[in-house]
Amino acid sequence: MKIANITLSNESPFTLMGGMNVIESRDSLLKTAEVFKKVTDELNIPYVFKVSFDKANRSSVHSYRGLGFDESLKILQEVRESFNVPVLTDVHEPGQVKPVSEVVDALQLPAFLSRQTDLVVAMAKSGLPLHIKKAQFLAPGQMKHIIQKCKESGNDKIILCERGTSFGYGHLIVDMLGICEMKSFGYPVSFDVTHSLQLPGGLKNSTGGRREYCLPLAQSAMALGLSALFLEAHPSPDEALCDGPSALDLKDLRSLLIQVKRLDQVVKERGDYVL
């Protein structure tokens, strides 16, 4: 499966899908994209830039959501052209699909919305590659129904994404066997490490997180042989306007990727992973 000129496969060297959680400002986004592009170029890691233009799934009605639809799309296009990188973003409503598809290379189906048939069908009909987040409340095997919706809508350019499963109240766990089950469907599988670190409702009116465990959790999942690692980083995570407690500090990006790439190379050279 390809996003622009990047081929994603569970057997090939991993691709990084990474960026900021949400557009906070044009300048901060461009600076973050510059760091991601520089580091991935240095480490020879295929790279897809990710950012949300709207955070519709927030804990509070007062939570920050973004800069607005039109301005955000202009910034997404600027990132794509300035850094010559494929761009991935999520959509929340069927009506957003067409205008967003004109400025990005792949669409992301948010976890909370992954069973919304009208949205899934509209995204599939765009013809773009689809990064499908597994909902926190879904069993891995239930992803086959979302796959079928996409295929019946004429699109099998699918990447399945693990992002943690609800475990009681305010906690997420990652089921490594569930990742293996999703791989058995025959599609590229990615791992969203930073969202898997969330503690939903862990703060007074927002989501908490455990960014200090980003590296060990990423290593645990990537040891299974995956197509992509998904992560979000921020220049000042404690000041981030969304999901700061789960975001990697941008200054730690290079170190983490060096270690993850070493593991990915060893695993795939030896074939010590589950097909």
Beta strands, then each sheet from edge to edge (+ up, - down):
strand 1: 2-3
strand 2: 6-7
strand 3: 15-22
strand 4: 47-52
strand 5: 87-90
strand 6: 106-109
strand 7: 130-133
strand 8: 158-162
strand 9: 165-166
strand 10: 172-173
strand 11: 189-192
strand 12: 198-199
strand 13: 208-209
strand 14: 228-234
strand 15: 248-249
sheet 1: 1+ 2-
sheet 2: 15+ 14+ 3+ 4+ 5+ 6+ 7+ 8+ 11+
sheet 3: 9+ 10-
sheet 4: 12+ 13-
end
